[in-house]
């Protein structure tokens, strides 16, 4: 039966049917929306992963604080640190000399301790030039040690005054005086011994006598 064109108010003229979307079209729409949601989610995860990867685990002062400093084993060391790094010569009654022997003498002699820390001793070395002796002296001192002044008294000795923030924190006094001389002749060269002490001399005018 044909009703003819639709006329409002006329019951014999029915409204035209609306076209329904096919199931395929609906699924396409849903699939497209789901794809957008998944892509957005992946992008968000990628952004978080990139941010996390670009953030270092530890940096700045925190990392520096976590790095342990090497233990002192020479001048300024605690007695325990010193003994752990040196071998006592038990044949010396004063118990203040340490092996090995060098030309019949202990390498470290008359080792003195104050406040639980080593603050004076004599270091015997093979006959050396001043530059070699200075390099050997630095091995007994912390890495932050710097030279305040140096002098040579002809025919007697050479001296160097050092300063170290590490020693200042450990001993309450960061200055170290090292005297270089020849133990046999008393001359300045060749150098066979180095005398370490806490003598304070900010300038060469305050230097101790050889």
C-alpha positions in Angstrom: 0.0 0.0 0.0 1.2 3.4 -0.8 0.5 6.2 1.5 1.9 9.0 -0.7 3.9 11.9 0.6 3.9 12.5 4.3 1.5 15.1 5.5 1.6 16.3 9.1 -1.7 15.7 10.9 -2.7 13.0 8.4 -2.7 9.6 10.0 -2.6 8.0 6.6 0.6 9.6 5.7 3.3 7.9 7.8 6.7 9.6 8.4 9.7 8.3 6.4 11.9 5.8 8.2 15.4 7.0 9.3 18.3 5.1 7.8 20.0 3.0 10.5 23.8 3.0 10.6 25.1 -0.4 9.6 26.9 -2.5 12.2 30.1 -2.2 10.2 29.9 1.6 10.5 29.3 1.4 14.2 32.2 -0.9 14.7 34.4 1.4 12.7 33.5 4.3 14.9 34.1 2.3 18.1 37.4 1.0 16.7 38.5 4.5 15.8 37.7 5.9 19.3 39.5 2.9 21.0 42.6 3.6 18.8 42.7 7.2 19.9 42.4 6.2 23.6 45.3 3.6 23.2 47.5 6.1 21.3 46.9 8.7 24.0 47.7 6.1 26.7 51.0 5.1 25.0 52.0 8.6 24.5 51.5 9.3 28.2 53.5 6.3 29.3 56.3 7.2 26.9 56.4 10.7 28.3 56.7 9.3 31.9 59.4 6.8 30.9 61.4 9.6 29.1 61.2 11.8 32.2 62.2 9.0 34.5 65.1 8.1 32.3 66.4 11.6 32.0 66.4 12.1 35.8 69.8 11.0 37.3 69.6 8.8 40.4 72.1 10.8 42.4 73.8 14.1 41.5 75.4 17.2 43.0 76.4 17.4 46.6 74.6 14.2 47.6 76.8 12.1 45.3 79.9 13.9 46.5 78.9 13.2 50.2 78.4 9.5 49.4 81.9 9.1 48.1 84.2 8.0 51.0 87.5 9.8 51.5 90.7 7.8 51.6 92.0 7.1 55.1 95.1 9.0 56.3 98.0 6.7 56.9 100.9 9.2 57.2 101.3 12.5 59.0 98.1 13.3 61.0 96.8 9.7 60.9 95.2 8.2 64.0 97.5 5.8 65.8 95.2 2.9 64.6 95.5 4.1 61.0 99.2 4.4 61.3 99.7 0.9 62.8 97.5 -0.6 60.1 99.8 0.8 57.4 103.2 0.4 59.1 105.1 -2.5 60.6 106.4 -1.9 64.1 110.1 -2.7 64.8 109.7 -4.6 68.1 113.5 -4.5 68.7 113.2 -0.8 69.5 112.3 -0.5 73.2 110.5 2.9 72.8 108.2 1.2 70.3 108.3 4.3 68.0 110.2 3.0 65.0 108.7 1.2 62.0 110.2 -1.1 59.3 111.5 -1.7 56.7 115.2 -1.1 57.4 117.1 1.3 55.2 120.9 1.2 55.4 120.5 -0.4 58.9 118.0 2.2 60.1 114.2 2.1 60.4 112.4 3.9 57.7 110.2 5.8 60.2 111.8 6.8 63.5 110.9 8.7 66.7 107.2 8.6 65.7 105.3 10.9 68.2 101.6 10.9 68.9 99.5 13.7 70.5 95.8 13.5 71.0 95.7 10.1 69.4 97.2 11.3 66.1 100.7 11.1 64.6 102.2 14.6 64.6 106.0 14.2 64.4 108.6 11.8 63.0 111.8 11.3 61.0 111.6 9.6 57.6 114.7 8.0 56.3 115.1 8.0 52.5 117.7 6.8 50.0 120.2 9.5 49.1 118.1 11.9 47.0 118.0 15.2 45.2 115.8 17.9 46.8 113.0 17.4 44.1 112.9 13.7 44.7 112.8 14.2 48.5 110.0 16.7 48.2 108.0 14.3 46.1 108.5 11.6 48.8 107.4 14.0 51.5 104.1 14.6 49.8 103.3 10.9 49.9 103.1 11.3 53.7 100.6 14.2 53.5 96.9 14.6 52.5 96.0 15.3 48.8 94.9 18.8 49.6 98.3 19.9 50.9 99.8 23.0 49.4 103.2 24.7 49.8 103.4 28.0 51.8 107.1 28.6 51.3 110.4 26.8 50.7 114.0 27.7 51.5 117.5 26.3 51.5 120.2 27.2 54.0 123.5 26.5 52.2 125.5 23.7 53.7 122.9 22.9 56.3 119.3 22.0 55.2 116.3 22.8 53.1 112.8 23.4 54.5 109.3 23.5 53.2 106.2 24.7 55.0 103.0 23.0 54.0 99.3 23.6 54.8 96.3 21.3 54.6 92.6 21.7 55.4 92.4 18.0 56.1 95.2 18.3 58.7 93.6 21.4 60.2 90.4 19.4 60.8 92.3 16.4 62.2 94.9 18.1 64.3 93.5 21.6 64.9 96.5 22.9 63.1 96.9 22.5 59.3 100.6 23.5 59.0 103.5 21.0 58.6 107.2 21.8 58.5 109.5 19.4 56.7 113.2 19.7 57.0 115.4 17.9 54.4 119.1 17.1 55.2 121.9 14.6 55.2 121.8 12.6 58.4 125.5 11.7 58.2 127.2 14.9 57.1 124.7 17.5 58.3 124.8 19.1 54.9 121.9 20.0 52.7 122.6 17.4 50.1 122.3 14.6 49.2 119.2 14.2 51.3 118.8 11.1 53.5 116.3 12.1 56.1 113.1 14.2 56.3 111.9 15.6 59.6 108.1 16.2 59.9 106.7 18.5 62.6 103.8 20.8 63.4 106.0 23.9 63.6 103.9 26.9 62.6 105.6 29.3 60.2 103.1 31.2 57.9 106.1 33.1 56.4 109.7 32.1 55.9 110.7 34.7 58.6 109.2 32.3 61.2 111.1 29.3 59.9 112.9 27.1 62.5 116.7 26.9 62.6 118.3 24.0 60.7 
